[in-house]
Amino acid sequence: MIREAIIALGPWAWIVLGLVLVALELAAPGVFLIWLGLAAIATGLIDALFDLSWQASAIVFALLSVASVVVGRLVTRRRDEGSADQPFLNRRGAALVGRSFTLDVPITGGEGRVRVDDTVWRAVGPDCPAGTRVTVTGLDGANLVVAPHEDGDA
C-alpha cells in the first residue's frame, strides 16, 4: 500500500521526503537533516527532468547527500571559526595566554586561584604563595596553566 503510493507520487516522493527532512531539522535542529532534505528535493527535481528509474534516483540521492553534507560542513566550519574582529569570542581563556596576574589563592598541590578582572579562575602550576605574580602559559580545559612571572614583562 505504501509502496504503491510512493510509486504513484513519482518524483514528488523525493520532494515530499526532502520537505519532511527539512521539517524534522526545524523540529530537532542538528544541522544534518537539512542537507539530506535538500539532497532529496534536488533528487526529485532531477527525477522529474530526466524520468530516472528508482535505482538511478537512489544513486543520485546518495551522491547528492554526500556532496551536500560535505558542503554543509565546510560552510558551517567557516562560520564557527570566529571572526577577525573578535578572534577570542567564546574562547576567553585563550585570550589570557601570555598575560600576567597576581595569585589570589596560593598554588598548593598544583592548584590555586587567580583573579582576572572581575573573574576568579582556577590556576594550575608549580606551588607559589598568594600574591605571587604569574604568567598564563596555556589552558587545560577551564583551568589556566601558569608559571611564575619572569621580570622584564608587563
C-alpha positions as CSV (number, residue, x, y, z in Angstrom):
1,M,0.0,0.0,0.0
2,I,2.7,2.5,0.9
3,R,4.9,1.2,-1.9
4,E,2.1,1.9,-4.4
5,A,1.6,5.4,-3.0
6,I,5.3,6.2,-3.3
7,I,5.4,4.8,-6.9
8,A,2.3,6.9,-7.8
9,L,3.9,10.1,-6.5
10,G,6.9,9.5,-8.8
11,P,9.5,12.4,-8.4
12,W,7.2,14.0,-5.9
13,A,8.1,11.3,-3.4
14,W,11.6,12.7,-3.3
15,I,10.4,16.2,-2.8
16,V,8.0,15.2,-0.1
17,L,10.8,13.2,1.6
18,G,13.0,16.3,1.4
19,L,10.3,18.6,2.9
20,V,9.8,16.1,5.7
21,L,13.6,16.0,6.4
22,V,13.7,19.8,6.4
23,A,10.7,19.9,8.8
24,L,12.4,17.4,11.1
25,E,15.5,19.6,11.1
26,L,13.4,22.5,12.2
27,A,11.8,20.4,15.0
28,A,15.1,18.9,16.2
29,P,17.9,21.1,15.0
30,G,21.3,19.4,14.5
31,V,22.3,20.9,11.1
32,F,22.4,17.5,9.5
33,L,18.9,16.6,8.2
34,I,18.7,19.9,6.3
35,W,21.4,18.7,3.9
36,L,19.8,15.4,3.4
37,G,16.5,17.2,2.8
38,L,18.0,19.5,0.2
39,A,19.5,16.5,-1.5
40,A,16.1,14.7,-1.6
41,I,14.5,17.8,-3.1
42,A,17.2,18.1,-5.7
43,T,16.8,14.4,-6.5
44,G,13.1,14.9,-7.0
45,L,13.7,17.8,-9.4
46,I,16.3,15.8,-11.4
47,D,14.0,12.8,-11.4
48,A,11.2,15.0,-12.8
49,L,13.5,16.3,-15.6
50,F,15.1,13.1,-16.7
51,D,12.5,10.4,-15.7
52,L,15.0,8.3,-13.8
53,S,14.5,4.7,-12.7
54,W,14.2,4.2,-8.9
55,Q,17.7,2.7,-8.9
56,A,19.2,5.7,-10.7
57,S,17.3,8.2,-8.4
58,A,18.6,6.3,-5.3
59,I,22.2,6.7,-6.6
60,V,21.6,10.4,-7.4
61,F,20.2,10.8,-3.9
62,A,23.2,9.1,-2.3
63,L,25.7,11.2,-4.3
64,L,23.8,14.4,-3.6
65,S,23.6,13.6,0.1
66,V,27.3,13.1,0.4
67,A,28.0,16.2,-1.6
68,S,25.6,18.4,0.4
69,V,26.8,17.1,3.8
70,V,30.4,17.9,2.8
71,V,29.5,21.4,1.5
72,G,27.4,21.9,4.6
73,R,30.3,21.0,6.9
74,L,32.6,23.4,5.1
75,V,30.0,26.2,5.3
76,T,29.3,25.7,9.0
77,R,33.0,25.2,9.9
78,R,33.9,28.6,8.4
79,R,31.1,30.3,10.3
80,D,32.2,28.7,13.6
81,E,35.9,29.7,13.4
82,G,35.3,33.2,14.8
83,S,35.6,36.5,13.1
84,A,38.7,38.6,12.5
85,D,37.4,41.4,14.7
86,Q,36.6,39.0,17.7
87,P,39.1,36.1,17.4
88,F,38.6,35.0,21.1
89,L,34.8,35.1,21.1
90,N,33.6,32.1,23.2
91,R,37.3,31.3,24.0
92,R,38.0,33.7,26.8
93,G,40.8,31.6,28.3
94,A,42.8,31.7,25.0
95,A,42.9,35.5,25.2
96,L,44.7,35.3,28.6
97,V,47.7,33.3,27.4
98,G,50.8,35.4,27.8
99,R,49.2,37.8,30.3
100,S,50.4,38.1,33.9
101,F,48.3,38.2,37.0
102,T,48.6,38.0,40.8
103,L,47.6,34.9,42.7
104,D,44.6,35.3,44.9
105,V,44.8,31.9,46.5
106,P,48.3,30.2,46.8
107,I,49.0,27.3,44.5
108,T,49.4,24.3,46.7
109,G,49.3,20.7,45.5
110,G,49.4,22.1,41.9
111,E,46.2,24.3,42.1
112,G,45.2,27.7,43.3
113,R,43.2,30.7,42.1
114,V,44.0,33.8,40.2
115,R,41.8,36.9,39.7
116,V,41.4,38.2,36.2
117,D,39.5,41.5,36.2
118,D,36.2,40.5,37.9
119,T,36.5,36.8,37.5
120,V,38.3,34.2,39.5
121,W,40.0,31.4,37.5
122,R,41.4,28.1,38.7
123,A,45.1,28.1,38.2
124,V,47.4,25.1,37.9
125,G,51.1,25.1,38.1
126,P,54.1,24.9,40.5
127,D,53.4,25.8,44.1
128,C,53.6,29.5,44.8
129,P,52.4,31.7,47.7
130,A,49.4,34.1,47.4
131,G,50.4,37.5,45.9
132,T,52.9,35.9,43.5
133,R,52.9,37.3,40.0
134,V,52.3,34.5,37.5
135,T,52.0,34.3,33.7
136,V,49.4,32.3,31.9
137,T,51.3,29.8,29.7
138,G,48.3,27.8,28.4
139,L,44.9,26.2,29.1
140,D,43.9,22.9,30.5
141,G,40.2,22.7,29.9
142,A,38.8,25.6,32.0
143,N,42.0,25.9,34.1
144,L,44.7,28.4,33.4
145,V,48.2,26.9,33.3
146,V,50.5,29.3,35.0
147,A,54.2,29.8,35.7
148,P,56.0,32.3,38.0
149,H,56.3,35.6,36.2
150,E,59.8,36.5,34.9
151,D,60.8,40.1,35.4
152,G,61.0,42.3,32.3
153,D,57.5,41.8,31.0
154,A,54.4,43.8,32.0
